[in-house]
Amino acid sequence: MRMVFAGTGAIAVPLLEALASKGLVSLVLTAPDAPGKRGKRLLPSPVKEKAEELGLDVYQPVSIRTEAREHIASYGADTLLSFCYGKIFGPRFLSLFRETFNVHPSLLPLHRGPSPIYAAIRNGDRETGISLQSIGAGVDEGDIYAVLRIPLDGTETEGSLSGKVASLAPGFVLPVLLDPGRAAVKQEGRPSSTSFVAKEDGHIDFSASAAEVHATIRACSPWPKAYGLLGGVPLYITGVWGSGFAVGGGRPSEKPGTIVALEKGKGLKIAAGDGYIYAVKVLPPMRKEMDAPSFINGSRGAIGSILE
């Protein structure tokens, strides 16, 4: 097996390491260097950083059309494996390979598209998983080789669940790749799709159920960060207490979004549509992230105010 590994995000790094340790990777395909948070200089993708550390050849085309296809074909690879790459492969590109694989962090056909981990948390799913599939003509429509199921407990954030998927992927994917008897089957069930997450997706609707508010906060951590407007200014909620599967159950007397109290051991008690959530950590504008007591100490008028 001579493989082109296509990946960009940090979630793909442990799998790249595992494949490289087996001598399977001929070329790493990743996104071009991109501006950092401050936009002053270009930064490599996490996959590029690891590939260079491992001494692997790296290729970063802006597009994967004729010139890119010719360059990649020169490596004589027979296998393509994609994990969090960020581009759609056309039929001419796929024809370069005998076999193609895609690692997708959901229980396909659920949550096809670019943000499956965010979607699983935001939707309140009780389980998610990793699917190893062939690369089909449509986005994440390829046949399935294997699935790893991951139970969820309602405390996961996008960041923590991405880390879990990253750590589980090598042990799940490698045995399937190296199994000469592997076979793929058609996807079954009703498909759902995801879209790219935008900063506006972090705006919390406090009139929604407590479970939905809880899920929004966790799905938006670490990015784009969930927030409510306090006096017209965003107050980001970066940590929430407990499990989203154990909140709600009764309509509060307070208006949704009301900061009701600071409750010891839990955080800021905030009214939602059918119960309360507790903000453990917040990020006020132009300040550092802080725990709930520190926020109240510096914002004594916050109790009784309303997040919109």
C-alpha positions as CSV (number, residue, x, y, z in Angstrom):
1,M,0.0,0.0,0.0
2,R,1.5,3.3,-1.1
3,M,-0.7,6.1,0.3
4,V,-1.5,9.7,-0.2
5,F,-2.7,11.0,3.1
6,A,-5.0,14.1,2.7
7,G,-5.7,16.0,6.0
8,T,-5.5,19.4,7.5
9,G,-6.9,19.6,11.0
10,A,-5.3,18.5,14.3
11,I,-7.9,15.7,14.6
12,A,-6.1,13.8,11.8
13,V,-2.6,14.0,13.3
14,P,-2.6,10.8,15.4
15,L,-3.8,8.8,12.4
16,L,-1.0,10.2,10.2
17,E,1.5,9.3,12.8
18,A,0.2,5.7,13.0
19,L,0.2,5.3,9.2
20,A,3.7,6.7,8.9
21,S,5.0,4.3,11.5
22,K,3.9,1.5,9.3
23,G,5.7,3.0,6.3
24,L,2.4,3.5,4.4
25,V,2.5,7.2,3.6
26,S,4.2,8.3,0.3
27,L,2.9,11.9,0.3
28,V,0.9,14.2,2.6
29,L,-1.7,16.4,0.9
30,T,-2.8,19.4,3.1
31,A,-4.1,22.9,2.9
32,P,-1.9,25.9,2.1
33,D,-0.5,27.8,5.0
34,A,-3.1,30.2,6.3
35,P,-3.1,33.4,8.4
36,G,-3.0,33.0,12.1
37,K,-5.4,34.6,14.6
38,R,-3.8,37.9,14.3
39,G,-3.4,37.6,10.6
40,K,0.2,38.8,10.6
41,R,1.9,35.7,9.3
42,L,1.0,32.4,7.6
43,L,0.9,29.3,9.7
44,P,1.1,25.6,8.6
45,S,-1.7,23.2,9.2
46,P,-1.3,20.8,12.2
47,V,-1.0,18.0,9.6
48,K,1.9,19.8,7.8
49,E,3.7,20.4,11.0
50,K,3.6,16.7,12.0
51,A,4.4,15.5,8.4
52,E,7.5,17.6,8.3
53,E,8.5,16.4,11.8
54,L,8.1,12.8,10.4
55,G,10.2,13.6,7.3
56,L,7.3,13.0,4.9
57,D,6.9,14.8,1.6
58,V,4.2,17.5,1.8
59,Y,2.2,19.1,-1.0
60,Q,-0.1,22.1,-0.5
61,P,-2.0,22.9,-3.8
62,V,-4.6,25.7,-3.8
63,S,-6.7,23.5,-6.1
64,I,-6.5,19.8,-7.0
65,R,-6.9,20.1,-10.7
66,T,-4.6,19.1,-13.6
67,E,-1.2,20.4,-12.2
68,A,-1.9,18.9,-8.8
69,R,-3.1,15.6,-10.3
70,E,0.1,15.3,-12.3
71,H,2.3,16.0,-9.3
72,I,0.5,13.5,-7.1
73,A,0.5,10.8,-9.9
74,S,4.3,11.0,-10.0
75,Y,4.4,9.4,-6.6
76,G,2.8,6.2,-7.9
77,A,0.5,5.9,-4.9
78,D,-2.4,3.3,-5.1
79,T,-4.4,4.5,-2.1
80,L,-5.9,7.8,-1.0
81,L,-7.0,8.3,2.6
82,S,-8.7,11.5,3.6
83,F,-9.4,12.8,7.1
84,C,-10.5,16.4,7.7
85,Y,-8.8,17.7,4.5
86,G,-11.3,20.3,3.4
87,K,-11.7,19.8,-0.4
88,I,-14.0,17.7,-2.5
89,F,-12.3,15.2,-4.8
90,G,-13.6,14.9,-8.3
91,P,-13.7,11.8,-10.5
92,R,-10.5,12.5,-12.3
93,F,-8.6,12.9,-9.1
94,L,-10.1,9.7,-7.6
95,S,-9.1,7.8,-10.8
96,L,-5.5,8.1,-9.7
97,F,-6.0,5.5,-7.0
98,R,-6.9,1.9,-6.8
99,E,-8.7,2.4,-3.4
100,T,-10.0,5.4,-1.6
101,F,-10.9,5.9,2.1
102,N,-12.4,8.7,4.1
103,V,-12.6,8.9,7.9
104,H,-15.7,10.7,8.9
105,P,-16.5,11.4,12.6
106,S,-20.2,10.5,12.7
107,L,-22.5,7.5,12.3
108,L,-23.1,7.8,8.6
109,P,-25.4,8.6,7.0
110,L,-26.0,11.0,9.9
111,H,-24.2,14.4,9.9
112,R,-22.6,14.3,6.5
113,G,-20.5,17.4,5.7
114,P,-18.0,19.6,7.4
115,S,-19.1,19.8,11.0
116,P,-20.3,16.4,12.3
117,I,-18.9,16.7,15.8
118,Y,-20.5,20.1,16.3
119,A,-23.8,18.7,14.9
120,A,-23.9,15.6,17.2
121,I,-23.5,17.8,20.3
122,R,-25.8,20.6,19.2
123,N,-28.5,18.1,18.3
124,G,-28.3,16.3,21.7
125,D,-27.3,13.0,20.2
126,R,-26.8,10.2,22.7
127,E,-24.1,8.6,20.6
128,T,-21.8,9.4,17.7
129,G,-19.0,7.5,16.1
130,I,-16.3,7.2,13.4
131,S,-17.1,5.8,10.0
132,L,-14.5,4.5,7.6
133,Q,-15.9,4.7,4.1
134,S,-14.9,4.8,0.4
135,I,-15.0,8.2,-1.2
136,G,-18.1,8.5,-3.3
137,A,-19.3,11.1,-5.8
138,G,-21.4,13.0,-3.3
139,V,-20.2,14.4,0.1
140,D,-19.7,11.5,2.5
141,E,-22.0,9.3,0.4
142,G,-19.4,6.5,0.0
143,D,-19.9,2.9,1.1
144,I,-19.0,1.9,4.7
145,Y,-16.1,-0.4,5.6
146,A,-16.5,-0.2,9.4
147,V,-18.1,1.9,12.1
148,L,-16.9,2.7,15.7
149,R,-19.7,3.8,18.0
150,I,-19.0,6.4,20.7
151,P,-21.5,6.9,23.5
152,L,-22.1,10.4,24.7
153,D,-22.9,11.6,28.3
154,G,-24.0,15.2,27.6
155,T,-20.8,16.8,28.9
156,E,-18.7,16.7,25.8
157,T,-17.5,19.8,24.1
158,E,-16.6,20.1,20.4
159,G,-13.0,20.3,21.6
160,S,-13.1,17.3,23.9
161,L,-15.0,15.1,21.5
162,S,-12.6,16.0,18.7
163,G,-9.7,14.9,20.9
164,K,-11.4,11.6,21.7
165,V,-12.1,10.9,18.0
166,A,-8.4,11.8,17.2
167,S,-7.2,9.3,19.8
168,L,-9.5,6.5,18.8
169,A,-9.0,6.8,15.0
170,P,-5.6,5.0,14.7
171,G,-6.7,1.9,16.5
172,F,-10.0,1.8,14.6
173,V,-8.7,2.6,11.1
174,L,-5.4,0.7,10.8
175,P,-6.8,-2.9,11.3
176,V,-9.4,-2.3,8.6
177,L,-6.9,-0.9,6.2
178,L,-4.6,-3.8,6.7
179,D,-7.3,-6.5,6.4
180,P,-7.3,-8.0,2.9
181,G,-10.8,-9.3,3.4
182,R,-12.4,-5.9,4.1
183,A,-15.6,-5.2,2.3
184,A,-17.8,-2.1,2.1
185,V,-21.6,-1.9,2.3
186,K,-24.1,0.7,1.3
187,Q,-25.1,3.3,3.8
188,E,-28.5,2.6,5.4
189,G,-31.0,5.0,7.0
190,R,-32.1,8.6,6.5
191,P,-29.2,10.9,5.8
192,S,-28.7,14.3,7.4
193,S,-26.2,17.1,6.4
194,T,-24.2,19.7,8.2
195,S,-22.9,23.0,7.1
196,F,-19.9,25.1,8.1
197,V,-20.2,26.7,11.5
198,A,-20.3,30.5,11.6
199,K,-19.6,32.8,14.4
200,E,-23.3,33.8,14.6
201,D,-24.1,30.1,15.4
202,G,-22.8,30.9,18.9
203,H,-25.7,33.3,19.7
204,I,-27.7,31.5,22.4
205,D,-31.5,31.4,22.2
206,F,-32.4,31.3,25.9
207,S,-36.1,30.7,25.1
208,A,-35.1,27.3,23.9
209,S,-35.0,24.3,26.2
210,A,-32.3,24.1,28.8
211,A,-30.9,21.0,27.0
212,E,-30.6,23.0,23.8
213,V,-28.9,25.9,25.5
214,H,-26.5,23.5,27.3
215,A,-25.8,21.8,24.0
216,T,-25.2,25.1,22.2
217,I,-22.6,26.1,24.7
218,R,-20.7,22.8,24.5
219,A,-20.9,22.6,20.7
220,C,-19.4,26.1,20.4
221,S,-16.5,25.3,22.7
222,P,-13.7,26.2,21.9
223,W,-15.1,27.9,18.7
224,P,-17.0,30.1,17.9
225,K,-17.9,30.3,21.7
226,A,-21.5,30.7,22.7
227,Y,-22.8,34.0,23.9
228,G,-25.7,36.1,25.0
229,L,-25.9,39.9,24.8
230,L,-25.6,41.7,28.1
231,G,-26.5,45.3,27.7
232,G,-25.9,44.9,23.9
233,V,-22.4,43.5,24.4
234,P,-21.5,39.8,24.1
235,L,-20.9,37.8,27.2
236,Y,-19.4,34.5,26.1
237,I,-20.2,31.4,28.2
238,T,-17.2,29.1,27.9
239,G,-18.1,26.4,30.4
240,V,-21.3,24.9,31.6
241,W,-22.1,22.7,34.6
242,G,-23.3,19.1,34.5
243,S,-24.8,17.0,31.7
244,G,-27.1,18.4,29.1
245,F,-29.1,15.2,29.4
246,A,-30.2,16.1,33.0
247,V,-31.5,19.6,32.7
248,G,-34.9,21.1,32.2
249,G,-38.2,19.8,33.5
250,G,-40.1,22.9,34.5
251,R,-40.7,26.4,33.2
252,P,-38.9,29.1,35.3
253,S,-40.8,32.1,36.6
254,E,-38.0,34.4,35.3
255,K,-37.7,35.5,31.7
256,P,-35.4,33.3,29.6
257,G,-31.8,34.7,29.8
258,T,-32.2,36.1,33.3
259,I,-29.0,35.6,35.4
260,V,-30.9,34.5,38.6
261,A,-28.1,33.8,41.1
262,L,-24.6,32.6,41.7
263,E,-25.0,29.1,43.0
264,K,-22.1,27.6,45.0
265,G,-20.5,24.7,43.2
266,K,-22.4,25.2,40.0
267,G,-22.0,28.8,38.7
268,L,-24.3,31.4,37.3
269,K,-27.8,30.2,37.3
270,I,-29.5,31.3,34.1
271,A,-33.1,30.8,33.1
272,A,-33.9,28.9,29.9
273,G,-37.2,27.9,28.3
274,D,-37.9,24.9,30.6
275,G,-35.4,25.1,33.3
276,Y,-31.9,26.5,34.2
277,I,-28.3,26.0,33.1
278,Y,-25.3,27.0,35.2
279,A,-22.4,28.9,33.5
280,V,-19.1,27.8,35.1
281,K,-16.9,30.0,33.1
282,V,-17.5,33.2,31.1
283,L,-15.5,35.6,28.9
284,P,-16.5,39.2,29.2
285,P,-15.5,41.6,26.4
286,M,-11.9,42.8,26.5
287,R,-11.1,40.6,29.5
288,K,-9.7,37.1,30.2
289,E,-11.8,34.0,30.7
290,M,-12.9,33.7,34.4
291,D,-14.9,31.5,36.6
292,A,-18.4,32.6,37.7
293,P,-17.6,33.9,41.1
294,S,-14.8,36.2,39.7
295,F,-17.2,37.5,37.1
296,I,-19.8,38.4,39.8
297,N,-17.2,40.0,42.0
298,G,-16.3,42.3,39.2
299,S,-19.9,42.8,37.9
300,R,-22.1,43.1,41.0
301,G,-25.0,44.4,39.0
302,A,-25.1,41.2,36.8
303,I,-27.6,39.3,39.0
304,G,-31.1,40.0,37.8
305,S,-29.9,41.2,34.4
306,I,-31.0,39.5,31.2
307,L,-28.9,37.9,28.5
308,E,-30.6,38.3,25.1
